[in-house]
Amino acid sequence: MPNVQLKIAATTRDFEQARILFEEYARSLDFDLSYQDFQQELDGIAQQYKAPEGALLLCFVDNENAVGCAGVRKFADGIAELKRLYVNPDHRSLKIGKQLLEMAIRTAGQLHYEYMRLDTVPGQTKAQELYHYLGFYEIAPYRYSPIKGTIYFEKRLVEI
């Protein structure tokens, strides 16, 4: 059984690994992420996903290069946004996406966010199933997307 390890990015090497995965993720899409200022996100990856307002989660298998990632960052007061949940296709059978999402939810809660939001595109049906399974519900658009059929989700992290 492969040795799967999750961690929060902390070193320059960690953020370089994340950048590689972000770029791999972008290449896997059938649209351009420039409308999200993707190059600016890559250039400032360590700043955009750092405490106390965010975190960048990485997954390593057998202590090799990172094979999965998920970003948590501030969207608004009390609201975190999940970005770039991605697992290399060769490792998807290991349920790494679920592990990363669960860790992202815990991390957002530890950063004192009340809600987590995300957006996804119609073709990402497995991800949508995972979001529903872990308690996310669909909401009205909270940001602009030129991609027809973009779906927006939210999860309450704090119980009253």
N, C-alpha and C positions, 0 to 999 in steps of 0.2 A: 504494500500500500504506500503511495507517495506521501512524503512528509510535507503537509501544507501549513504554512505559517503566514499569519496576518500581522501587519505592523503599521504604525503611523509613520509616515515619511519624516525623517529628521536630518539626514545628511545630504550633502551635495549629490552623492551617488544615488540616493533614494529619489531625489527630485529628477535626476537625469533618467532614471528608470521610468518614472511616471511620465515624463515628457515623451519617451519612446512609445509608451502605451497609448498616450493621448493621440499621438500622430498615427499609430496603427488603427486606433478607433476611427479617426477622421477618414482614413483611406478606405475603411470598410463601409462607409456610408455612400449612398448614391446621390448626395447633395453636398454642397460646399458650406462649411461652417463659418465663413467670413462674416455673415450677418450677426454672429455672436462675438465678434472681435476675437476669433480663435487665436490668431497670431499673437495678439497682445496677452491673451491668457497663457499661452506657451512661454512667452518671454518673461512673464512675471509669476510663473507657476508657484514658486516658493513663497511669494508674498500673498497670493490670492488664497492659498490653502494652508494658512498657519494659524496657530492659537494666538489669541484667545477666541477668534471668530471662526476658525475653520480647521480643517485637517485633511490630509491626503492619505488615504489608506492604500496599502499595497499588499499583494499576495505573492508569496514565493513558494515554489514547489521544489523540494529537494535542494534547497539553498542555492538554486540557480538564479537567473535573471527573473525579475518580476513578470508574472503572467496575468495579473489582474489589478484593477485599480478602481477607486471611487473617491470622489472629492466631496467634501462638505464645506460650504462657505455661507457667509451671511448674505441673505437676500434683503431682509428688513428687520427691524427690531422684533425679536422673538421668533423670527422665521429663518430657518436654514434652508439652503437649496442643495439638493443632491445633483452633482454633475459628473459626467464621464464614467459612469458605471460600465466597466468593460472587462471582459475576460477573453484572453486569446482563445480562438476556436479549438485549438488542440487540447485545451484543458477544461472545456466546459462540462464534461461528464463528471467532474469532481465536485460539482455544486458550489463552486467558488463564488459565483454571483450572489447566491443566497447568503453565504457567509460574509461577504463584503457589505451587502445591504444591511444585514443585521448589525454589523459593527458600526456602520455609518449611522444607523438609527440610535444606537447606544451612545456614540460619540456626540451626536447632536444634542442628545439629552444631557450629557455631561457638560456640554458647553452652554447649558441653560436655555436652549431654544425650546419653545412651546410647540412649534410645528415644523414639519419638513415638507418642502415642495419639490416637484420635479416635472419635467416635461419629456415626452417621448413621441416617437413617430409611429404611424400605423403599422409598419412592417415589423416592429419589435414586439411580437406577440408573446414570446416567452418572458420577456421582461415585464410586460403588462400583467401577465398571470402572476408573476412573483410579487409585483407591487400590490395587487389585490390580496394575495395570500397573506402578506405581512401587514395588512390593515390600511393600506392607502385607498383613498376614494377619489373619484374624479371631481374636478372643480372647474370653474370658468377660467379662461386664459388669464394668466397673471403677468405675462410678458409677450412681446411680439415674436411671432414666428412666421416666416414666409412659406413654411412647409404645410401644404394642405393636409388637414386631418390630424395635426398635432394634438396630442392628448395631454392634459395637465392633471397632476395628482397632488394630493396633500395627505399628511398623516398627523394626527394630534399626538404629541410626544408626552405631554403632561396631563395627567388625570386630575380633575377638579375634586 
